[in-house]
Amino acid sequence: MCLPSEIVADLAGLVGSAHVRDAADLAGRDPGVDPRNFGAGLLVRPADTGEVAAVLAYCNARRIGVVPQGGRTGLAGGAESRPGELVLSLERLDRIETLDPWSRTAVAGAGVTLAALATAAAAHGLSPGIDLGARASATLGGLVSTNAGGNGAFRHGTMRTRVLGLEAVLASGAVLDALGRVRKRNEGLAVEQLLIGAEGTLGVVTRVALELVAADRRAATALVAVEDAARAVELVRRVRAAGSLEALALEFLSGNHARAACRALGARELEPIAAAPYLVLVEVAGVDEAATAEALVELLATASAAGIVGEALVAQHEGQRQTMWRLREDWAIDRERPGGLWYDVSVPLDGLAGYLERCREQLATHDASLDVVVIGHLGDGNLHVTVNAERPISERYEEIAPIVADGLAALGGSFSAEHGIGLEKRATLARLGDPTRLALMRAIKGLLDPNGILNPGKVLTDALAGARGRRDG
Ligand SMILES: Cc1cc2nc3c(=O)[nH]c(=O)nc-3n(C[C@H](O)[C@H](O)[C@H](O)COP(=O)(O)OP(=O)(O)OC[C@H]3O[C@@H](n4cnc5c(N)ncnc54)[C@H](O)[C@@H]3O)c2cc1C
């Protein structure tokens, strides 16, 4: 059941009736990555922090569950909503308020997309220091709330590193103003940091202050075939150790991902490399373009002579470079074999090859009909492991999760790298999370959102008791 009409009327009074979308309205709109995102059948689009505060205070008083949404590109089910809840879209908070090239800082609304900020920063030779495939839609609020990583995190950190300050509205409607633009700010406990990676369960991020970085001087990009993950890691070590080269991207692809993408993109010239078990996309910068390309070719030749790499192609022009990136970012394999299971893990580089080998072996022993597809950000050991089969296996997430997730902590890794817990990894968190840490998470949730209205049922299995509309944990 969607919320009653008198509540819808009250909400219209708070944000304006033009900014309330009902189920009929939402039916014609794109719900984003997860078809369940519009499940609530009711969405409001506040214009500013004041309206966000008014909506939250109203919902808190009536115990209405509120699901914050940005670009709806999240991959862990964190933006899923259900009947009886309200979707709070931050899309109208889309203004870049300041962008100061001198201090290299920007202050922007939570609804600003990563691409919009990147374009504005590029005009000053700067970059947000974070980049990911969903750049056109992912918003600053969503990126902060999932503590997103992406392909540059091994250089500039995840969102937690990029955020200098933020403004958020708590469940009560109180505004937390911590929007400083300085790196050094020791004013007691940095409680605003709790909002980073909280996936909308502790407050709604409304404005963000970010530190920008110098834009990349891109010089050379290569797609490189390797026989196994150990060789891929060795290639990463060599690129990072090369004094004359600065590694900009070190992306990992299994051959089956690359072959599916080649088929979808018609990228014939990349097919010989995609025939390999694994590929690494290497992008580097250096002092000048020609010398950098030369140094990369030399590095690859030495690695080839040492049996580290196989076939390799250095992009000859921008179009070819873009095709290489599309090969990495296209999820053709998911279209060919829908209903696969996505796991998002990180592993220290010294244990990565062993982990992947063990994972593959155990999956094959468990069920020989399962296939493994891997893409990832190799620079920081982040692997997106997709397990699929000829037919959809969506309902088997919990069955497979222990094979992929258990044992990572002992390696110093994580079962949840950059996409967040959302709905998807709640059971794994409950099973593998440190009990003291989980108890603190519950206590903090209870303190900041005593009625459990904020993103009910996400992250913690048992932190939604008071929220209306939520039927299960
Ligand atoms: C093609 C593709 C590639 C991707 N690549 C990467 C990658 O390389 N690295 C990576 O880290 N992620 C990646 N992602 C997923 C990534 O988490 C999201 O792209 C992004 O961080 C979410 O932003 P969003 O605005 O779409 O948030 P949504 O999907 O709208 O929301 C995500 C979560 O944040 C919460 N939320 C959203 N806005 C707010 C707010 N203002 N205040 C409080 N809570 C809020 C939601 O409730 C939900 O829990 C990728 C996704 C896609 C589709």
Ligand as a Chemical Component Dictionary entry (heavy atoms), coordinates in Angstrom:
data_LIG
# 
_chem_comp.id                   LIG 
_chem_comp.type                 NON-POLYMER 
_chem_comp.pdbx_formal_charge   0 
_chem_comp.three_letter_code    LIG 
# 
loop_
_chem_comp_atom.comp_id 
_chem_comp_atom.atom_id 
_chem_comp_atom.alt_atom_id 
_chem_comp_atom.type_symbol 
_chem_comp_atom.charge 
_chem_comp_atom.model_Cartn_x 
_chem_comp_atom.model_Cartn_y 
_chem_comp_atom.model_Cartn_z 
_chem_comp_atom.pdbx_ordinal 
LIG C1  C1  C 0 28.122 1.386  -14.618 1  
LIG C2  C2  C 0 28.414 1.548  -13.157 2  
LIG C3  C3  C 0 29.721 1.601  -12.739 3  
LIG C4  C4  C 0 30.010 1.764  -11.382 4  
LIG N1  N1  N 0 31.319 1.819  -11.018 5  
LIG C5  C5  C 0 31.619 2.019  -9.734  6  
LIG C6  C6  C 0 32.978 2.109  -9.330  7  
LIG O1  O1  O 0 33.902 1.953  -10.116 8  
LIG N2  N2  N 0 33.226 2.367  -8.029  9  
LIG C7  C7  C 0 32.232 2.522  -7.100  10 
LIG O2  O2  O 0 32.517 2.772  -5.933  11 
LIG N3  N3  N 0 30.949 2.413  -7.466  12 
LIG C8  C8  C 0 30.614 2.166  -8.736  13 
LIG N4  N4  N 0 29.300 2.074  -9.090  14 
LIG C9  C9  C 0 28.255 2.130  -8.037  15 
LIG C10 C10 C 0 28.277 3.404  -7.216  16 
LIG O3  O3  O 0 27.946 3.115  -5.880  17 
LIG C11 C11 C 0 27.359 4.450  -7.642  18 
LIG O4  O4  O 0 27.661 4.755  -8.952  19 
LIG C12 C12 C 0 27.354 5.762  -6.820  20 
LIG O5  O5  O 0 28.230 5.816  -5.731  21 
LIG C13 C13 C 0 25.989 5.941  -6.263  22 
LIG O6  O6  O 0 25.558 7.238  -6.542  23 
LIG P1  P1  P 0 24.024 7.516  -6.855  24 
LIG O7  O7  O 0 23.857 8.980  -6.838  25 
LIG O8  O8  O 0 23.599 6.806  -8.073  26 
LIG O9  O9  O 0 23.342 6.887  -5.567  27 
LIG P2  P2  P 0 21.988 5.961  -5.424  28 
LIG O10 O10 O 0 22.170 4.768  -6.272  29 
LIG O11 O11 O 0 20.847 6.845  -5.739  30 
LIG O12 O12 O 0 22.070 5.621  -3.928  31 
LIG C14 C14 C 0 23.073 4.803  -3.435  32 
LIG C15 C15 C 0 22.978 4.769  -1.903  33 
LIG O13 O13 O 0 23.246 6.047  -1.350  34 
LIG C16 C16 C 0 22.099 6.551  -0.659  35 
LIG N5  N5  N 0 22.013 7.984  -0.999  36 
LIG C17 C17 C 0 21.948 8.530  -2.231  37 
LIG N6  N6  N 0 21.968 9.872  -2.128  38 
LIG C18 C18 C 0 22.022 10.165 -0.810  39 
LIG C19 C19 C 0 22.068 11.363 -0.062  40 
LIG N7  N7  N 0 22.082 12.559 -0.662  41 
LIG N8  N8  N 0 22.124 11.290 1.283   42 
LIG C20 C20 C 0 22.123 10.087 1.911   43 
LIG N9  N9  N 0 22.085 8.929  1.260   44 
LIG C21 C21 C 0 22.044 8.958  -0.092  45 
LIG C22 C22 C 0 20.931 5.715  -1.128  46 
LIG O14 O14 O 0 19.927 5.641  -0.148  47 
LIG C23 C23 C 0 21.604 4.381  -1.377  48 
LIG O15 O15 O 0 21.763 3.693  -0.182  49 
LIG C24 C24 C 0 28.972 1.884  -10.434 50 
LIG C25 C25 C 0 27.655 1.826  -10.857 51 
LIG C26 C26 C 0 27.370 1.643  -12.209 52 
LIG C27 C27 C 0 25.938 1.584  -12.639 53 
# 
loop_
_chem_comp_bond.comp_id 
_chem_comp_bond.atom_id_1 
_chem_comp_bond.atom_id_2 
_chem_comp_bond.value_order 
_chem_comp_bond.pdbx_ordinal 
LIG C1  C2  SING 1  
LIG C2  C3  SING 2  
LIG C2  C26 DOUB 3  
LIG C3  C4  DOUB 4  
LIG C4  N1  SING 5  
LIG C4  C24 SING 6  
LIG N1  C5  DOUB 7  
LIG C5  C6  SING 8  
LIG C5  C8  SING 9  
LIG C6  O1  DOUB 10 
LIG C6  N2  SING 11 
LIG N2  C7  SING 12 
LIG C7  O2  DOUB 13 
LIG C7  N3  SING 14 
LIG N3  C8  DOUB 15 
LIG C8  N4  SING 16 
LIG N4  C9  SING 17 
LIG N4  C24 SING 18 
LIG C9  C10 SING 19 
LIG C10 O3  SING 20 
LIG C10 C11 SING 21 
LIG C11 O4  SING 22 
LIG C11 C12 SING 23 
LIG C12 O5  SING 24 
LIG C12 C13 SING 25 
LIG C13 O6  SING 26 
LIG O6  P1  SING 27 
LIG P1  O7  DOUB 28 
LIG P1  O8  SING 29 
LIG P1  O9  SING 30 
LIG O9  P2  SING 31 
LIG P2  O10 DOUB 32 
LIG P2  O11 SING 33 
LIG P2  O12 SING 34 
LIG O12 C14 SING 35 
LIG C14 C15 SING 36 
LIG C15 O13 SING 37 
LIG C15 C23 SING 38 
LIG O13 C16 SING 39 
LIG C16 N5  SING 40 
LIG C16 C22 SING 41 
LIG N5  C17 SING 42 
LIG N5  C21 SING 43 
LIG C17 N6  DOUB 44 
LIG N6  C18 SING 45 
LIG C18 C19 SING 46 
LIG C18 C21 DOUB 47 
LIG C19 N7  SING 48 
LIG C19 N8  DOUB 49 
LIG N8  C20 SING 50 
LIG C20 N9  DOUB 51 
LIG N9  C21 SING 52 
LIG C22 O14 SING 53 
LIG C22 C23 SING 54 
LIG C23 O15 SING 55 
LIG C24 C25 DOUB 56 
LIG C25 C26 SING 57 
LIG C26 C27 SING 58 
# 
